[in-house]
Amino acid sequence: MRRLLIVSNRLPVTVDKKKQRLQFSKSSGGLATGLDSFYRSYDCRWIGWPGIAKEKLTEADNSKMSDYLSQNQCVPVMLQSSEVDHFYQGFSNKTIWPLFHYFPQIVTYEQISWKYYSNVNRLFRDAILKIYKTGDLIWIHDYHLMLLPELIRDQLPDASIGFFLHIPFPSMELFRLLPWRKELLSGLLGADLIGFHTYEYIRHFLDCTRRLLGLEHIFNRVIHKCRLIHSDVFPMGIEYDRFASVKSDPKIKIEIDEIRKNIGDRKLILSVDRLDYTKGIVQRLEAYDMFLDANPVFREKVAMILVEVPSRSAVDSYQLLKVKTDEMIGRINGKHGTLGWAPILNLYRSLPFHTLAALYAASDVAVITPLRDGMNLVAKEYVAAKHDSEGVLILSELTGAAREMGEAIIVNPNSIDDIAAAIKYALTMDKEEKITRLKKLQLRLRRYDINKWAHDFITKLTHMSEVYDQYKLNNFTDNVYDNIISRYRNSSERLLLLDYDGTLVPFQNKPELAVIDNEITRILLSIQHNGTTIAILSGRDRHFLEQQFRELNVTLFAEHGAWVKYPDSQWHTFTNLRNDWKDDVRPILDLYIDRTPGAFLEEKEYSLAWHYRNADPELASLRVLELKDALFQMLSNRNLAVMDGNKVVEIKNAGIGKGHAAKAILSKRKWDFILAAGDDITDEDLFSVLPSDTYSLKIGLRPSKARFNLKSYQVLRSLLSDLQPRAI
């Protein structure tokens, strides 16, 4: 069994120091609680912050803490108070948390907090690298560590890395507000597997990677830096049996009896949440107030226990929320209460398991109505605790749990009317309907509990390495690299056939900005001086190529081979090409430019190119299909071809292509070394005509006729710079 490294902001063990003595306790929270039994039964190490600032510990404290944490399979990442303030209270909970929960109006964008966030993610990376062993599975959790997958990947290219986001992933329109949006996406894409609670979150994530990074996706899979990244849905479960058996615990049973004794014959409505502005507590109280106004028959016959678990009390917005909820509770109790009855009983504290379980079991209705929530395990815990009794769950449609708990009363958390009506419906629902709804929910939750959730994720992560092997295609190994260098140095007639955009230089949003730089010029000059023939085969026009390679004595093929210029000669065409068709085609391309903001037309002497790199990806994908259909119908009887490129559709004379151009130079002499490199579909025509012993290189992880795949144009540059002639 492979060892598992669980990585999260907090360890499942919290360390505190009181009266100069260390104290250890279990951490609260869904992840630490949910995975507690799982990680202890696994060959596992849990990496995270133990909850105490680094400067508060003496050398003796560190030794004692290390011993205790080691016994509990924990590895601490120690943070200074300033790091906690900016990383956790700052960027994590003042930037990511509100934005991902659709509260952009209270998001702060502070460069110093981002700096701390980046630095702390690097501290976590360093802690992992110290204990990592080949074959370990690395499972990273939540929004605090979104940069960590890429940081690890840079150091451990072959590691199996999984990431799970426990909060919602927002829509593109919100996520794009982040100044550091691309950095966070790239950080996540360092993982092999990225897990979400719902498919909606996957769609948002893939939409962002497509629009912000230009990465297309197929079946929830993205190719990035020559790696395959898979995203999938894993709705987190709970430790079902623990909650389903609460009534068999004598201690809990005593508490249940005590609660019912204090409540009497009244119907008990339960609300349990962290005190957080995303939880909809204010709207819930307003709805309860409306319910009491509209249904005087329930006066003194119901009671709500409002459990507010303290959360991030140092953050201003949370302090203001506490003041507001206190005022509302006082107003509602003053408005509706009597000498012997308070409509709301408020508990502002964390509750031990037995007390919380007793409240679940004793209550008649649970109102769980967050304004936005990644999953919400409280709803699942309540249902499980009603194992052999009646109960009704009112659940927000904006929770991840609502996607799998349709038998609950689903409400819009922003609609006070909806929640008030749902409370009445829940209190008057007949027994048979209550039982039917609960049984269906319980069957589903029992089947997909926390262990099944964790096992599914780890199994999928393990299998991802096998899937990745299938997508490695023609792996460019160190041996291949060395063979190319060796054969080059032992050859005398050497030929390099090189594409331009995406191969020698990276793509740019505007083609005119993709100019040759000093590094590649120096590399090609060095190769050329060694007597190697270099040919550039590009879709660019001849004037652009001539300008870029004016310092080099190379062969240039422009417009995919329509034009050719050998060293010390003039440009000429292979055949009599026509361009009188352009006036007929241009109006169609102009029409689709008008209908596709960001698209533009590039006109060459013998071709027209419709670029859509800067257009909205979804709109562009639709327009490309429409445009190609219109062109095929129009050009069906003409000697013209429609060619797909990298974010471009090009119309050119039929029979012109890089393969045709390559044949011309291949026939000039007997080459004993040939290397060809290209990045898109237009280069497949080149690869198809090359001799079998050619070192043909496809830039990017895509199926190809080339013998090998390179991760990026930078790898090609490194290879070209290492090419040296045979020593004499």
N, C-alpha and C positions, 0 to 999 in steps of 0.2 A: 504494500500500500504506500502510495506517495505521500510524503509529508505535506501538511497544509499550513500555510502562513496566512492567518487572518489579520487584516490591517484595518484599524478604524481610529477615529479621533480619540476615543476613550477606551481604556482597558475595561474588562468586566469586573475588575477590582479597583476600588477607589482608596487612595492613601490620604490620610489626614494627619495633622499633628496638633495635639492638644496637651497643654501642660508639659511640653517638651517630650512627649511620648507619641510614637507613631500609632495610628489606628487604621485597621483594614476592614473594609466592608464591601459588600456586593454593590456594583453600580446599578443605578436605575436606568430605564430606557428600553425601548423595544428590541434593539439589536442585542445588547448585552444580556438581557433577560431571555430573549428568544433562543439565542445560540449557546446559552450557558451549558445545558446538558449535552448538546451536540459536540462542542469543541472539546469537552473533557473526555468524550468517548473516542476521540480521533487522535491520530498522531499529529499533534497540532501545536503551533506557537501563535500567541495572540500579541500583536505589536500595537502599542498605543500609548497615549499619555495617561499617567496614573492619577491625575487630578490635583497634584500638588506642585507648586512652583519650585523650580530647581534651587533657587537661592535660600529656601527655607530649610534645606536639608544639610545636616552635618555629614562628615565622612562616615561616622558610625551609623547614622540614619540610612545612608545610601547602601551600606553593607547589609543592614537588616532588611531593608525594602527589597533589595535584589534577591536575597535568599527566599523571602516570602513569595515574591512574584515568580521566581523560577519554579518553586514547588507547584504553583498554579498555572504553569505553562505560559507565563506572560513575559513579554520583553518590553521594558519601558522606553518611551521616547521622552526625555526630560526637556521641559520648556521653561523659559524665564517668564516672569509675570508680564513683561512687556510683549512677549510673543503671544501669550494667551490673550491679552487685551486686543492686539491688532489682528491676529490670525483668527481667533475664535469669536470674540465679541465683535470684532471689526468686520473683516471681509466676509467671513463665513455667515455671520448672522445679521449684518447690516447691509450687505450687498447681495450675496447669493440667495439667502433664505427669503427675503421679501420679494425679490424679483422672480424667483422660481415659483413663488406662491401667488403671483399676480398682484403684488402691491408695489408697483413702480414708483408711486408717489412718496414712499418713505425710504427708497434705496439711496445709499450714499456711495459715491465713487471717489475713494481716496487712494492716491498713489502709494502712500506709506503703508496702508493696510494691504494693498496688493503685494508690495515688496515683502512684507512679513509672511503673507500667505505663501508666496513662492519659496521663501527661505525655510519655512516650517515643512513644506512638502519635501524639500531637499533633506531636511533632518530625518524625516521618515524613510526616505530612500536610503540614507546612510545606515540607518538601523537595520533595514532589511538586508542590505549588502553584507553586513557583518555576520549574519546568521544563515544566509542563503546557501543551500546545497543543491547541486545539479539534480534536477528532477522534481524539486519542490513546486507545489501549486501555490500561487500568490493570489489571494482573494481580498481586494480592496473595497472598502465600504464608504459610500456617501460623499456628500458635497464638500466636505472639508478637504478632501484629498484628490481633487479632480486633475491635478497636474501630475500626480504620482505615477500613473501607468507609463507615461512617456519617459519620465525621469528614470524609471527602472529599466525600461526597454533600451534606452541609450547605453546602459551599462551591461545589461543581460539580454542580448538580442534574441536568444533562443528560449527564454523563460516562458512558462505558461502563466499568463496574467489575466485575471478576471476582475471586473469592476461591477459593483451594484449600486445604483442610485436609489435611495430610499424616499426621496421627495419627488414631486412632479418635475418633469422636464418641460419648460415653457415653450410656447409657440415662438416661431421665428421673430415675430414682431416685437416680442418682449426680449428675447435672448440677444437680439442685435443691439440692444441698448448698452450692453456691457462694452466698455472700452477694450477689455481683455478677452473678448469672445473667441477669437481664433486660437489664442493660447490655451483656453480651457478645452476647446474641441480637440485640439491636437494632443493635449494631455490625455483625454479619454481614449483617443484612438491609439494610444500605446498598448491598450489591452487587446487580448484575443477575443474576449467575450464581454459584452456590456449588457447588464441585466436591468430591466425596468419592471415596475408593477403592472403596467397596462400597455396595450398596443398603442394607445393614444400618445403616450410619452415617447415610444419608439418613433412614431411618425414625426413628431416634433424634432427629435434628435436628428433623424436622417434628413429632414427638410433643412435643418441648419447646416449640416455638413455639406449638403448639396449647394446651398445658396452662398454660404460663406467661404467654403473651401473648394467648391467646384467638383466635389466627389459624387459620382453617380452611385446608385445602389441597386442591387438586384437581390430580391428575396431577403431583405434585411441585412445584406452583406455589402461592405464597403472595402474597396482596395485602396490602401494608403501606404505610401513608402514601400511599395512592393510586398505588402503584407495584407492578409485577409482578416477583416474584423467583422465579427458577427454580433448582432444585437437580438435579444429575445425577451419574451415575457415570462417572468417568474413571480406570480403574486404571492407575497410572503404570507406564511401561515403562522399559527400559534402552537404552543405546546398543549394540544387539545385535551388530552387525558387529564392533565393537571387541573384544568378548569372544570371539566365534566364531572370530576369526582369530589368537588368541594364539599358537598353535603355529607360525605362520609367522614370528613375530618371533624372530630369532636370540638376542637377549638373554633373552627369556622361555624359549626352548627350553633354553638352558644352565642356567637355574635349575631347570627341570623335571627335567633329568637329574641335577642336584646333589641335589635333594630325594629322588628315587627311589634314588639311590646311598646316601644316608644312611639311608633307611628300609629298604632292602633288599627282601626278598620279602614284607615285612609289608603287610597291608591298611591303607591310610591313611584315617583318619576325620578329617574337618575340621569345626571349629566356629569361625565368625567372627562376632563381635558387638562392638558397643560395650559397655564394662563398665557395664551399666545393670541395675537391679533388675527392669525389665520384660522382660528378654531370657531369663529362665529358665535362666541359666547354672548356678546351684546345683542345680536339678532335673536338668539335663543331666548334671552330674558324678555325681550320685547314681545316675542311670540307668546310666551307664557303669560305675560301681562294681558295681551289681547285675548287669549283663551279664557282667562278668569273674568274679563269684562263681558265676553260674549256668552259665557256659560255659568251664570250665577248658581245653577243647580249643583255645581261641583265645589262651591265654596265650603271650606272646612272638610271636604271629602278627599282632597288630594294634597300631596306635599312633594316638593322638589328638593332633592339633595344635590346641591351643586358642589362638586369636588373640583377645586382649582389647584393644580399642582404647580408650585412656584417654578418659574422658568426664566432664565436670563434676566434676573432682577436688576442687573447693573445697566441694562439697555433702557434708554429713555422711553421708547415707545411702549415697553412692557410696564414700566412704572405708571405711565398715564393710563394704560388699560386697567391696571389694578384699581386706581382711583375711580375710574368710570364704572366698573362692575360693582364696586362697593356702594357707590351712590345709587345705582339702579336697584340693587338688592334691598337697600334701605327704603327706597321709594315704593317698590312693589309690596314689601312687607307692611309698610305704613299704610298703603292704600287699601290692601285687601285683608290684612291680618286682623285677628281678634285676640282677646286676652289668652285664649287657650290654643291659638293656632297661628303659626308662622308659615306662610306659603312657601318660603324658601329657607332651607337650612344650608349654610355655607361652610364648607371645610376648605380652608386655604392651607394645605400642607400635603406632603407626600404620604401616601397610605401604605402600610405593610400589606403583604399579599393577602393575609387572612382577612383583614378588614375590607379590602377591595373586593375580594371574592364573595364575602358575605353580602356586601351591597349589591353586587351583580345578582346573587341568588334571591335576595329579598325583594328586589324592585319589580314593579309590574311593567314599567315602560322605561326604555333607555332612549334618550334623545341625543344623537351624535350627529351634529350638523356643522362641520367645518366649512369655511368658505373655500378652502382648497386643501387637500391632503393627499400625500403620496399613496398611502394605503389606508391607515387607521386600524390598528390592531385591537383597540378598545371594543369596537363593534363586534369583532370576532370573539373576543374573550367573553363578552356579555352573552352572546348566543350559546357558547359552549357551557357556560355556568348554569344555564337554564335547562340542563340535561333532562331532568324529569319533572319540570314544572312549566308553568305558562309564563309567557313574556312576549313583549312586542318591541321590535327595534325600529326606530325612526332614524333614517340615515340620509345624509347629504348625497346628492347625485354627483357632487364634485370631489368625492373621495375615490381612491383607487378601489376600495372595498366594494363600492356600489356596482362595479362591473361584474362581480361574482356573487352578490348578495341581493339579487333581484326580488327575493321574497320579503325583504324588509319593506317598510313604507318609505319609498324614495321621495325626497323633497328637494326643492330648490332652496339652498340655505339663505339666499337673499330675499326670499319671499316670506314675509312675516305671516301673511295669510295662510300660505301652504303649511308652515310649521304648526300654527295654531289649530288648523283643521286636522292635521295629522295627529296631534295630541288627543283631540276629541275622538277621532276614529280609533286610535289605539286603546283608549279607555273604555270604549263601548263595543269593541270587537268581540264576537262570540267565541266561545272556548274552542270549538272545532277548528275555526280558521286560525286561531293562534297556534294551536298544536301543529296543524298542517304546514304552516309557514316555517315554524321552528324546526320541524323534523327535516325538511328539505335543506335548510341552511346547515344544520348540524351534520347531516350526511356528507355534504360537500366539504365542510371544514375538517371533519375527522379524516377524510380521505387525503386531503392536501394540507397536512400539518407542517410545522416548522422543519421537522426532519426530512420530510419529502421535498420541501422547498430547497433546503441546503443540498440534499443529495442530488436533486435534478440539476442544480447549478454546477456542482462539482463534476458530475458526470458529463455534462455538456462541455465544460472547460477542458476536461481530460480528452474528450473526443475531438476538440478543436485542433489539437496538434495533428491528428490523423487527417482531418479535412484540409488543414493548411498544407500538408504534404502533397495533396492532390492539386493544389493551386500553385505550388512552387514551379510546376511545369519544368522547364529546362534549367535546372539549378546551375547558377554560375558560381562554381566552387573555387577555392583557393588553387586547386590543381589545374583547373581550366585556365585561371589567370596566369599561373606559372607557365603552362604549356604555350599560351599565346606569346608571352615574352620570349620564351626559348626559341620557338619556331621563327618568330620575327627576326631575332638576332642571327639566326642561321639561314636566312633567306637573302637573296640578292634582288629579285624582282618583286617588289612589294607594292600592294595597292590598297588604299583605304577609300571606301565608299561611304560618305557620311551625309546624313540628313542635317538640316539646320535647326528649325524651331523644335524645342523639346528634346533635342539630341546634343547639339553643340551649345545651345543657349536655352535658358528656361523661357517658358511662355510668358507673355505680358498681356495685360488687358487691351493694349493698343499695339498692333503688330510693329509699328514703326519704332517702338521702344525696345524691341528685342534685338539689340545691336550686339555685335561681337565685342568681347572685352579683352583686356590686355592679357589675361591668363591664357585663354584659349588661343589667342594670336601667337603668344610665345611658344606654346606647346606645338602648334602646327608648323611654325617656322623651324623649330628644332627637328621635327620629323622630316620636313621637306629638305632640310640641309643634309640629312642622312641619305638622300637619294630615293626617298619613298614618294611614289605618285599618290596625290590626294585628289579626289573628285568629290565635289559638293553637289548633291542631288536634292533640290528643294522645289517647293511650290512657289517660292517668291519670284518676283519679276526680275529680269536681268539687270536692270539699273541698280536695284537694291543690293543684289549679290555682288556686283562689280564694286560698289562703294565699300561694302563690308570687307572684301578680300583683296583690296587694292595693294596691300603690303605682301601678299602671298602669290606665289606662282603656281596656282592650282587650276584644275579643270572645273568649270562651273556648268551645271545643268539647271536652267531656270524653267519655271512653269511646268514642273514635273517632266522635263525633258523636251519641251517644245523648242527651247533654245539651248545651244551648247557653245561654250567658249573654251578652247584649249589654250594652254599657256602660250603667250606671245602671238596670239591670233585674234581675229575678230569674231563677233557673235554671228552664228548662222543657224538656220533651222534644218531639220532632217528632211522634211517633206514640205510640199506646198500647203501651208495651213491657211485657214480662212477665219476671218473675224466679222464678216458681214452679217452674221446671225445675232450679234450682240444687241443690235437695236430692237430686235424682236423679243429678246429674253429680258433685257434690262427692266422694262415696265413691270414685269411680274415680280422681279426681285425688289424693286422699289416699293411695290404694294406691300410685300411682306415685311419690309423694313418699317414702313409706316404702322403696320399692325403689330410689330414686335419691338417695343422700346428697348434700346441698347444694341440692336442689330445694326450692321452697317455693310456697305458694299465695297469690295476691293476690286478694282478693274485692272486687269493685266492685258497684254497685247493680244493674247489668244485665249483668254479665259476670263470668267467672272466668278468671284468668290463671295458668298453670302456668309458673313461671320456672325455668330450669336454667342460668343464667349461672355459678353457683358449683359446679356439679356436675362430676364427671369427664367430660371431653369425649367420650371414646369410649363410656362407659356411657350418657351423655345422648343421644348420637346414636341408640343402639339403643332406648332407652326412648321417645324421641320418636316413632319409627316405630310402636312397639307401642301407645303411648297414642293416637295419631291413628287407628290402625286400630280400636281399641276404641271411640273416640268416634264415628267415622263409622258404625259398625254400630249404635250406640245411638241416634244422632241422625238417622238416615236419614229418619224420618217426622215430624220436628219442624221447626219454622220457626227453626232455629238454624244458626249457621255456626261452623266451626273455622278460626281464622286464625293463620298463622305470623307472628311478629314477630322482633325481634332477641333470640335466646335465650329466647323465650317462645312458648307455645301458648295462645291465648285462645279461649274459647267465648263467643259473644255472639248477640244476636238477628240473624237474617238481614236483609239490606237496610240495615243500619247500617254506615256507613263514611265515611271522610274525603271521598270524592267527593260523597256525598249531602249532607254538611254544607257543603262548599264551594259547591255550587249555590245554597244558601240565601243566602249572602252575596254571591255573584256577581250574583244577580238584583236586588239592592237598588238599584244605580245603574249608570251606564255608566262603567266604569273605563278610564282611559287609560294606566295603568301597573299591572301586576300582577307581583309576585315571589312565588314559592312555593319552599319548601325543606323537604326531609325526607331521612331516611337509610335507611329500611328498606322492606320489602315493603308495609306498610300505607299508605305514602305513594304507592304506584303508583296506588291508587284515586283519590287527589287529582290526580296529574299527568294522568290520563286524561281528566278533565272540563274542563281549563283551556283557554282560548282559545289559538290557535296562536302569538300574539305574546307570550305570557306568558314571563317569564324563570323557568323551572322548573329548580331546582338539586338534584341528587342528591349527598348527602354520601357520599363514598367511591367507589372505582373498581369499580363493579358495573353490569351492564346495567340500563337504566332507560328509562321513558317520558319522563323529564325531558330537557330540551334540553341541559343541561350537567352535568358532574361537578365537584365541588369536592373537594380533598384532605382537608379536615377541617373540623370545626366552627369552628376558629380562623380559617380563610379566610372563612367566612361572617360571623363577627364583624367581621373587618377590612372586609369589604364594607359591612355595615350601618353601621359607624361612619363610613364615608365618604359615606353618603347625606346629601345636603343639598338643601334646596329651591332652586328657581330664584331667582337674585338679582333683586331688584326695583329 
